[in-house]
Amino acid sequence: MPIKADEIHAWSGRIAAGEDCFLALFKSLSQDETERAARLHFDKDRRSFIICRGLLRSILAGYLGLNPAEILFEYGAQGKPSLQNRAMCFSVSHSEERVLYAFCKNCELGVDLEYVRELPDAEILAQRFFAPSEYIEFCGTTPASRTRAFFCCWTRKEAYIKATGRGLSLPLDSFQVPILPDQPAQLRITTRPNEYLSGWSLRHLDPSPGYVGALAAQLVSFPLAHRTFETAEECMERIRRPESSVLAGLTRN
């Protein structure tokens, strides 16, 4: 599958597979991945992990011209996965029954996906983790928009810290993002609110009804293409026949 040097491709879909496809995905996993799956307590979680990781291998293999089992991962100090040969960069997030991937050739990136649901402790979490200005803005939202505003802010922050590879060693209140979906997704330094984080871009994503997503990338501007699927089988078909994929037209921020 072709991907240009300055492009980012997002893939999102439902975590579902028939038994034949599930078995093929399982067989593509490495020993440490199958051991990790076996340690998960619930069958639903094991199945979800196998499908998500198997599809990650399959999509990467499609871009790189390899077999899925040939993909070799390594992990950073905070657990961020990457390819051993650094041939591509990628990020993965899943929530409930859906998964979101992003891929590019040569920039750090991160994605986060959340199922939008009521959180009784949303205000407590916002006060603890959001920057002061974000918390004030959150408290000023209407009750009808507050839940979505929380997850917009949360996914944007998570996407950025995943892109940096620092995880929660980077305090969530050390940088600011807009919390509403229709606001430009920009990154600011908390101690210097008029200063943007140089070289980074942030995108709001609506990958599926009921879900909110975000993409952070160490690029000033980039075209973004989005492929969607409803089953693992459909995803595999899109890998085999990328020209048949429905793309949310390449857009540039």
N, C-alpha and C positions, 0 to 999 in steps of 0.2 A: 504494500500500500504506500503510495507516495505521500510525503509530508514535506513542505518547504521549510527552509531554515528559520524563517521568521513566523511560522504558523504555530498555533496551538490547536489541537484537536481534543474535544471533549466527547466522551461516550457515556451515556446514562441509560439505565434500564432496570427492569424488574429482576430480582434474584430468583429465577425459576428455571428448572431444567427437567426434561424427561430422563428416564433412567439410563438410556444408552448414552446420551450426551453427558449426563452426570458422571458415568463411569469413565468416559474418555477424558473429562476434565480432571478427575481424580488421578488417573494414570499419568497425567502430565506433571504432577506435583513432585517436588523433591522429598527426600526422606525426612528432613527437618520439618517440612510443611505438613506431611501426613502425621508426624508425631504431634505437631502443634494442634492439628484438627482433633486427634484422638484425646487430647487433654481437655477439650471443651466438654462441659457436663451435659448439655442438652443437644439432642439430635438435630433440632432446628438450627442451632448455632454451628454445629459441625458441617451441616449441609451448606449453609450460607457461606462459611469460610471457604469450603472447597470450590463452590461455584465462582465466588468472587476472585479467588486466587487463580483458579484455572482460566477464567476469562482474561484476567490480567496477562497471564503468560501467552494466551492465544493472540491477543491484540498486539502485544509487543513482538511476538514472533511474526505476525503479519507485516509489521513495519520493517523488521530487520531481516526478513527472509530466512528465518530459522524454524526449527521444530520447537513447539512450546516447552518440551522437556529440556531443551538446550539452554534456556534462559537461566542465567546465574545471577543471584541477588547477593548484595551485601547490605549491612545495616550500620547507620551512624550511631554516635554516642547516645542519642536520644531515641533510637529505634527507627529512624527514617530509612525506608528501603531505597535502594538504588541498584542500577545494573553494575556488575563488576567492571565491565569494559567502558562504562559511561557513554555507550552509543546513543542513548536517549535518556531524557528525564521524564518522570511520571509522578503522579500522585493519585491516591485512591481514598474514597470515603464511602461508607455505607450507613444507612439508617433504615430501621424497620425492614421493608421488603425491597428496597431499591439501592442501587450502587451508582457511584459517579467516578469516572476516571478522567484524567487529563494527561496529554502527551505532548512533548515538544523535543526538538533536537538538541538545543544547547542553552537552556536557561533554567534556573531553579524555579519551581512552581509548586503550588499546593492547592488542594481543593478541600472543601468541607460541605457536607450534606446533612440536613436535619429534617425529620418529619415534624411538621408544625402541630404541636399539641399543647393543651393547657398545662402550665407549670405553676403549682400553688406557691412555690418559693422563687418565682421569677424575679421579684423585686429584690429579695435578699441576694440572689446570685448577681444581679446587675450591680447592686451596691458594692459587692465584694470584688467583682472582676472587671467591671467597666471603668473607664476613665471618668473622672468627676463630671466633665461636660456631657459625656454619653449618658451617665446616670440621670442627670438633670433632664436631658432631652427625653429619655425613656419615661421618666415620671410625668412628663408633659403630654405624652401621647394619650389618645382616647382609649377607653377600655376595649373598643372593638378592634383597634389596630395594635394594641400593646403586645399581644403574643407574637404576632408576625414581626414586629419591630425588634423584639428580643432576639428572635432567631436570625434575623438579618444581621444584626450586630454580632451575634455569636459566631455565625459561619464565616463572616468576613475576618474576624480576629483569628479564628482557628485556621483558616486558609493561609493567612500570612505566617503564623508561627510554624505551620507545617512546611511552608516553602523555605523558611530560613533553616529548618532542620534543628532548631533549638528547643522545640516543644515548649513546655510550661516553664523551662528555665528562663524564657523571655516573658516577663510579667505582662498579662493582658491589658493592664492599665497604663503601660508605658507608651502606647500609641493609640491613636483615635481613628475611628471610622464613622461615617454617617450611619444612622440606624434605620432609616426608612428606605423601602425598596426603590422609590422614585428619585432618591438623591444620588448624585454622582458618587460612585464608590471610590473614595480617595483615602490615602493613608497620611496621617499627620503625627508628628512627635508631640506627646502630651506636654512636655515642658516648653515646647515652642510651637503653639497651636497654629501659627501662621506659616509654618514650614512643612512642606510635604516631604515624605520619604523619597529621596532621589532615586530614580531608576526603577521604581516599582509601579506596577499597575494592579488594579483590583477590579474584578467584574462581578456583578450580581447575576445569579443564574436562577431560572425557574425551570428545573429539569422535568418536573411532573406536578400535576395538581396535588396540593397538600404538602409539598416539599419546598424548601428553600435551600439554595446552594450559593457558593462563592468560589471564585478562582483568584489566586494571587500569583503574579509572575514577575520575575526580575527583568522586565522589558518595559520600555516607555510606551510602546504601541505594538499591537499585534493583531493579525486576522484570527478570528476564532470560528472554527467549524464545530458543529454538534451533531453527532450520530445518536440515534435512540433505538432501543430494542425492548421487546416485551418478554422474550424468552432467551435463554442461552443459545438455543438453536438459531434464532433469528440473528443474534450477535455473530455467531460463527458464519452464517451466510453472508453477512455484511463484510466480514473479514475476507471471505473468499471472493466476493464480488463487490469491491468498494465502489465501483462506478454506479451500482444500483442503490447505494445508501442515500437516504434522504438527509440532506445537510441543511441546517439552519444557516442560510447563506453566510459566506465568509464576511464577518463584520469586523471593523477596526475601530478601537476606541480612540 
